[in-house]
Amino acid sequence: MNPKDIQMSEYRHKELPPALLKRIKVTTDAFEIIDGISYEKAVDLYKRDLNPEENLVLWEEMVKGYKSFCASRCKSPQERMDVYRLLLLRSMFNDEESLKRANLKVLQLSEATAVLKLYRLPPKPIDVVKGK
């Protein structure tokens, strides 16, 4: 699919519960330095999500893996990006496919494998809904 063909869906939720907003803040606090997605932007995206809670659980799992692996390392932007990319890919694909797509800059294969093992949920590919 051509990324230029992707369009934002309409809002599906006028407001999100305060507890969900707090959880979203935790994920943006962890990843904004890497992906540039602010809390405000993330809230906007979750309001468009058919099931924001289900999606947030995946990001929370990524944060756990990221914080665990990076507790005593990940000083460089490239290393943080390698870990982030691996966890994001693992949220959608199995370990083997995630490694194939990772395009690692800093991490060695053994380190990348360790990162993937920190994500414990089953892969959930992104659903693409074709427009009208």
N, C-alpha and C positions, 0 to 999 in steps of 0.2 A: 504494500500500500504506500502511496506517495504521501509523505507527511503534509504536503501542501493541501491535500484534499481533506484533511481533518478539520472539522468544525466543532465549536463548543456546543454542547446541548443547552437547552433552556434550563432555567432554574427549576428544580424539582422540590426544593424545600425553601420556604420563606425564611425560616430561622432554624438554627441548630441548637440542641440542648446545651446548657452551660457545661455539663460534664464532658460532652463531646468536644466542645471548644477548648477546654483545658487540655484534653488529650492531643488535640491538633497542635496546640502550642508546644507541647513537648517534642513532637516530631519536627516542627519547623525550627525550634531552638537547636536541634541536633543537626539538621541538614541544610539550613539556609546558607551557611558558609560554603556549601558544596554546590547545591543546585540553584541557589538564588531565589527560591520560592519563599516569599515572606508569609507570615502568619495570615495577613489579610488576603493575599492571593490564594493561599491554601483553603481558607474558609470559603472563598468564592467558588473554588473548584469542588469542594465537598457539598456545597449547596446544589450543585449541578449533578451530583452523583446519585444514581438510583438508590444505592444502599451505602451511605457514607460510613456507617459503623463497620460494615464488612471490609471496606477498603482501608479504613483506618487501622484495623487489626493487622493488616499486612505491613503497613508502615511502622507500626509499633514493634513488630517482630524484627524489622530491619534495624530500627534504632537499638534494640537489645543487642543484636549481633554486632552492630557498628561500635557501640560503647564497650562491649566486651573485648573485641579485637583491638580497639584503639586505646584502651585504658592506659597503656604504657608506651604507645608509639603513635604512628600516623602524624608525624610532625610536618610532613610536606603536603602541599596541595595534591600532588600526583598520587601519593599513597592514600590519602583520604578519598580521592576520586576512584581509585582502584577498588577500595573496600565498598564504597557506595555503589558503584556500578555492578560489582559482583552480587551484592545483596539484592539490588533491584532486579537484575536478571534472574536470580534464584527465585524471586517471588513469582516469576512467570514460567520458568523452565526448570528442568532437572539439572543436576550438577554438571553432567557432561556437556549439555547444550549451553549452559551458562558459561563454562570455561571457554568453549569455542567462540562465543560472542564477546568475551570480556575485553579483548584488546588491552591487556595489562601493560602498564608503563613501568611500575616499580616492583610489585609483588612477584615473588617466585611461585612456581606451581604449587609447592607444598603449602605456602602461606595462603594462596588462593583457595586451595582445598579446605584448609582450616576455616577460612571465612565462610565458605558455603555451608559447612557443617553447623555453623551457628544459627542458620535460618532453619527452623524446624517445622514450618507449615508446608503443606503440599503446594506444588506449583499451581498458580491460577493465572492462565493467560488473560491478557486484556481482551475484553469483548468489544468488537467493533460493530456498530450498528450503522447500516447503510442508510443514508438520507433518502428523502422522498424524491 
